[in-house]
Amino acid sequence: MSNSNIDQRKIVFTIVAWSVGILIFFPILWTFLTSFKTEAEAIASPPVFLGFDWTMENYGEVQERSNYFRHFWNSIVISVGSTLLGLLIAIPAAWAMAFVPAKRTKDVLMWMLSTKMLPPVGVLIPIYLIFRDTGLLDTRTGLVLVLTMINLPIIIWMLYTYFKEIPGEILEAARMDGATLFAEIVHVLTPMAVPGIASTLLLNIILAWNEAFWTLNLSAADAAPLTAFIASYSSPEGLFYAKLSAASTMAIAPILIMGWFSQKQLVRGLTFGAVK
């Protein structure tokens, strides 16, 4: 293939990549701009893109109506707590499946993945009743447990993939040197899989942060995270688009900033073991 054809393909791929990127980013940009409009400007037809009087009124009203920082703290506790608990369970499980596989290991992995295809509403009532009877309803502990269970298949699958790329001979050498099972996992396996573990941690924090179905149905006031904070601006009186946009911007800004600063680590972890 000639250099000119390669250059043309690069140009086409670049144009397509930028087009897709802009298409994905535009709703976020529109939400951000709408958060600085009045309610009248937010529903204006035709839409007003930049020619409006910028105002911070929506952010002030949002903070007065709801305690943003309480919801923000709940989101941090729930997302980080569920991810750390998931890693605590998933690392030994992935180690066993990667280095001590049983006859049905692949079947177990596929079964775990299949649970992600189950509609959440199908198990909402039994989980709701269990949480109500055990006192876990509207608690951060309850949401940490349910989000751990939801994301555990993804965590195990990702770690299993990363661990499979690590030579088993290294772990055998550690055992021959007298390393215990705990030392093997903590001092040998974990440091070697840091990129994969880090990307798994970051991805699952994002998934837990954005989870809406379970947080809306299993929390009311005390444990409500930022997803419930956003939903509170949908009322029987209608949608307040400007205030809803301000609440959405305040909710997605922390995780957006975290993803921006950790993108190199995330990409590095997701491609861990891809090139030998």
C-alpha positions as CSV (number, residue, x, y, z in Angstrom):
1,M,0.0,0.0,0.0
2,S,1.4,3.4,-1.0
3,N,2.2,6.2,1.4
4,S,-0.6,8.4,-0.2
5,N,-3.2,5.7,0.5
6,I,-2.0,5.3,4.1
7,D,-2.2,9.1,4.6
8,Q,-5.7,9.2,3.2
9,R,-6.8,6.5,5.5
10,K,-5.3,8.3,8.5
11,I,-7.2,11.5,7.5
12,V,-10.4,9.6,7.1
13,F,-10.0,7.8,10.5
14,T,-9.1,11.1,12.1
15,I,-12.2,12.8,10.8
16,V,-14.4,9.9,11.9
17,A,-12.8,9.8,15.3
18,W,-13.3,13.6,15.8
19,S,-16.9,13.4,14.6
20,V,-17.7,10.6,17.0
21,G,-15.9,12.4,19.8
22,I,-17.9,15.6,19.2
23,L,-21.1,13.7,18.9
24,I,-20.5,12.1,22.3
25,F,-19.3,15.3,24.0
26,F,-22.0,17.6,22.7
27,P,-24.8,16.5,25.2
28,I,-22.3,17.2,28.0
29,L,-21.5,20.7,26.5
30,W,-25.2,21.4,26.0
31,T,-26.0,20.5,29.6
32,F,-23.1,22.7,30.9
33,L,-24.3,25.7,28.8
34,T,-28.0,25.2,29.8
35,S,-27.0,25.3,33.5
36,F,-26.1,29.0,33.0
37,K,-29.4,29.9,31.4
38,T,-32.7,31.0,32.8
39,E,-35.6,28.5,32.7
40,A,-37.1,30.5,29.8
41,E,-33.9,30.4,27.8
42,A,-33.5,26.7,28.5
43,I,-36.8,25.9,26.8
44,A,-36.5,28.6,24.1
45,S,-37.3,27.5,20.5
46,P,-35.2,27.8,18.5
47,P,-32.6,26.9,21.1
48,V,-30.2,29.5,22.2
49,F,-26.6,28.3,22.0
50,L,-24.3,31.1,23.2
51,G,-26.3,34.3,22.9
52,F,-27.8,34.4,26.4
53,D,-27.1,36.1,29.6
54,W,-25.0,33.9,31.8
55,T,-26.2,33.4,35.3
56,M,-25.1,31.4,38.4
57,E,-28.6,31.5,39.8
58,N,-29.3,27.9,39.1
59,Y,-26.3,26.7,41.0
60,G,-27.3,28.8,44.0
61,E,-30.9,27.5,44.0
62,V,-29.7,23.9,43.6
63,Q,-27.4,24.2,46.7
64,E,-30.2,25.9,48.7
65,R,-32.8,23.3,47.8
66,S,-30.5,20.2,48.3
67,N,-27.4,19.6,50.3
68,Y,-25.0,18.9,47.4
69,F,-22.1,18.0,49.6
70,R,-24.1,15.4,51.5
71,H,-25.0,13.7,48.3
72,F,-21.4,14.1,47.0
73,W,-20.0,12.4,50.1
74,N,-22.5,9.6,49.8
75,S,-21.4,9.0,46.2
76,I,-17.8,8.9,47.2
77,V,-18.4,6.4,50.1
78,I,-20.7,4.2,48.0
79,S,-18.5,4.1,44.8
80,V,-15.1,3.8,46.5
81,G,-16.5,1.4,49.2
82,S,-18.2,-0.9,46.7
83,T,-15.1,-1.0,44.5
84,L,-12.6,-1.8,47.3
85,L,-14.9,-4.5,48.7
86,G,-15.3,-5.9,45.2
87,L,-11.5,-6.0,44.7
88,L,-11.1,-7.7,48.1
89,I,-13.3,-10.5,46.9
90,A,-12.3,-10.5,43.3
91,I,-8.5,-10.7,43.6
92,P,-8.5,-14.1,45.3
93,A,-11.3,-15.4,43.0
94,A,-9.5,-14.3,39.9
95,W,-6.2,-15.7,41.2
96,A,-7.9,-19.1,41.7
97,M,-9.5,-19.1,38.3
98,A,-6.3,-18.0,36.5
99,F,-3.7,-20.1,38.2
100,V,-5.7,-23.0,39.7
101,P,-8.4,-23.5,37.1
102,A,-11.0,-26.2,37.6
103,K,-12.8,-28.2,34.9
104,R,-15.8,-25.8,35.0
105,T,-13.9,-22.5,35.5
106,K,-14.9,-21.2,32.0
107,D,-18.5,-22.1,32.7
108,V,-18.4,-20.3,36.0
109,L,-17.0,-17.2,34.3
110,M,-19.7,-17.3,31.6
111,W,-22.4,-17.8,34.3
112,M,-21.1,-14.7,36.2
113,L,-21.1,-12.7,33.0
114,S,-24.6,-13.8,32.2
115,T,-25.9,-12.3,35.5
116,K,-25.2,-8.9,34.0
117,M,-27.8,-9.6,31.3
118,L,-30.6,-10.0,34.0
119,P,-32.9,-7.0,34.0
120,P,-32.4,-5.4,37.4
121,V,-36.1,-4.8,37.9
122,G,-36.6,-8.6,37.9
123,V,-34.9,-8.9,41.3
124,L,-35.8,-5.5,42.7
125,I,-38.7,-6.7,44.9
126,P,-36.8,-9.5,46.7
127,I,-33.8,-7.3,47.3
128,Y,-35.9,-4.5,48.5
129,L,-37.7,-6.7,51.0
130,I,-34.4,-8.2,52.2
131,F,-33.0,-4.7,52.7
132,R,-36.1,-3.5,54.5
133,D,-36.2,-6.5,56.9
134,T,-32.4,-6.3,57.7
135,G,-32.4,-2.5,58.2
136,L,-30.2,-1.9,55.1
137,L,-32.7,0.2,53.3
138,D,-31.6,3.8,52.7
139,T,-28.1,3.1,54.1
140,R,-24.7,3.6,52.6
141,T,-23.8,0.0,53.7
142,G,-26.7,-1.4,51.8
143,L,-25.8,0.4,48.6
144,V,-22.2,-0.6,49.0
145,L,-23.2,-4.2,49.2
146,V,-25.7,-4.2,46.3
147,L,-23.3,-2.3,44.0
148,T,-20.5,-4.7,44.9
149,M,-22.7,-7.6,43.9
150,I,-23.7,-5.9,40.7
151,N,-20.1,-5.1,39.5
152,L,-18.4,-8.1,40.9
153,P,-18.7,-10.2,37.7
154,I,-17.0,-7.3,35.7
155,I,-14.2,-7.0,38.3
156,I,-13.5,-10.7,38.4
157,W,-13.5,-10.9,34.6
158,M,-11.1,-8.0,34.2
159,L,-8.7,-9.3,36.8
160,Y,-8.9,-12.8,35.5
161,T,-7.8,-11.4,32.0
162,Y,-4.9,-9.5,33.5
163,F,-3.8,-12.4,35.8
164,K,-3.7,-14.8,32.8
165,E,-1.0,-12.6,31.2
166,I,1.3,-13.1,34.2
167,P,3.7,-16.2,33.9
168,G,2.7,-18.8,36.4
169,E,6.3,-19.8,36.8
170,I,6.9,-16.6,38.9
171,L,4.3,-17.7,41.4
172,E,5.7,-21.2,41.5
173,A,9.2,-19.7,42.2
174,A,7.7,-17.8,45.1
175,R,6.1,-20.9,46.5
176,M,9.4,-22.8,46.3
177,D,11.0,-19.9,48.3
178,G,8.4,-20.6,51.0
179,A,5.9,-17.9,50.2
180,T,2.5,-18.4,51.8
181,L,-0.7,-18.1,49.8
182,F,-1.3,-14.6,51.3
183,A,2.2,-13.5,50.5
184,E,2.0,-14.9,47.0
185,I,-1.1,-12.8,46.2
186,V,-0.2,-9.7,48.1
187,H,3.6,-9.4,47.6
188,V,4.1,-11.1,44.2
189,L,0.9,-11.1,42.1
190,T,-0.6,-7.8,43.1
191,P,2.5,-5.6,42.4
192,M,2.9,-7.3,39.0
193,A,-0.8,-6.6,38.1
194,V,-0.9,-3.0,39.4
195,P,-1.9,-1.5,36.0
196,G,-4.7,-3.9,35.6
197,I,-5.9,-3.5,39.1
198,A,-5.8,0.3,38.9
199,S,-7.8,0.3,35.6
200,T,-10.3,-2.1,37.2
201,L,-10.6,0.2,40.2
202,L,-11.1,3.3,38.2
203,L,-13.6,1.7,35.8
204,N,-15.7,0.3,38.7
205,I,-15.7,3.6,40.6
206,I,-17.2,5.2,37.4
207,L,-19.8,2.5,37.1
208,A,-20.8,2.8,40.7
209,W,-20.8,6.6,40.6
210,N,-23.2,6.5,37.6
211,E,-25.5,3.8,38.9
212,A,-29.0,5.1,39.1
213,F,-31.5,2.2,39.2
214,W,-30.5,0.7,42.5
215,T,-29.6,4.0,44.2
216,L,-32.9,5.5,43.3
217,N,-34.9,2.5,44.5
218,L,-32.9,1.6,47.7
219,S,-32.3,5.1,49.0
220,A,-34.5,8.0,50.0
221,A,-32.7,10.7,52.0
222,D,-29.9,9.5,54.3
223,A,-27.9,7.5,51.7
224,A,-29.0,9.2,48.5
225,P,-26.0,9.8,46.2
226,L,-25.7,12.3,43.3
227,T,-27.9,10.2,41.0
228,A,-30.8,10.8,43.4
229,F,-29.7,14.4,43.7
230,I,-30.3,14.8,39.9
231,A,-33.6,12.9,39.9
232,S,-35.0,15.2,42.5
233,Y,-35.3,17.9,39.9
234,S,-37.9,15.9,38.0
235,S,-41.2,16.7,39.7
236,P,-45.0,16.5,39.1
237,E,-44.9,20.2,38.3
238,G,-42.6,19.4,35.3
239,L,-38.9,19.5,34.5
240,F,-36.9,22.6,35.4
241,Y,-34.3,22.2,32.7
242,A,-31.9,24.9,33.8
243,K,-31.8,23.7,37.4
244,L,-31.7,20.0,36.2
245,S,-28.7,20.9,34.0
246,A,-27.0,22.6,36.9
247,A,-27.5,19.6,39.2
248,S,-26.3,17.3,36.4
249,T,-23.2,19.4,35.9
250,M,-22.4,19.3,39.6
251,A,-22.9,15.5,39.7
252,I,-20.8,14.6,36.7
253,A,-18.0,17.1,37.2
254,P,-16.1,15.2,39.9
255,I,-16.1,11.9,38.0
256,L,-15.3,13.7,34.7
257,I,-12.3,15.4,36.2
258,M,-11.1,12.1,37.8
259,G,-11.4,10.3,34.5
260,W,-9.5,13.1,32.7
261,F,-6.6,13.0,35.1
262,S,-6.5,9.2,35.2
263,Q,-7.0,8.5,31.5
264,K,-3.4,7.4,31.0
265,Q,-3.6,4.9,33.8
266,L,-6.9,3.7,32.6
267,V,-5.8,3.1,29.0
268,R,-2.5,1.5,30.2
269,G,-4.5,-0.9,32.4
270,L,-7.0,-1.7,29.7
271,T,-4.2,-2.6,27.3
272,F,-2.2,-4.4,29.9
273,G,-1.0,-7.7,28.4
274,A,-2.3,-6.8,24.9
275,V,1.3,-6.7,23.5
276,K,3.8,-9.3,24.4
